Amino acid sequence: MLEKLVQAAIITFLLHLIAGINPNTKIQTRVVAPSPEEIPASLVSFLRSLH
């Protein structure tokens, strides 16, 4: 079972490596912050209570 797990890890690593080398791969580098209207009030109050 450990052998199959190691094989799966190696295959996954190689696939990620190939995807990273592929020039056709588009990586989105721009991060858009959510507007204040999109943040739930409960989350905002929770974060404020941490300070």
VENHU-V645930 format. One record per pair of residues at least 4 apart in sequence whose ideal C-beta (glycine too) atoms are under 6 Angstrom apart, sorted by the first residue. I is the first residue (numbers start at 1). J is the second residue. D is the distance in whole Angstrom. If there is no record, write none. Layout:
BEGIN
i=I j=J d=D
i=I j=J d=D
END
This chain:
BEGIN
i=19 j=25 d=6
i=34 j=38 d=4
i=34 j=39 d=6
i=39 j=43 d=6
i=39 j=44 d=6
END
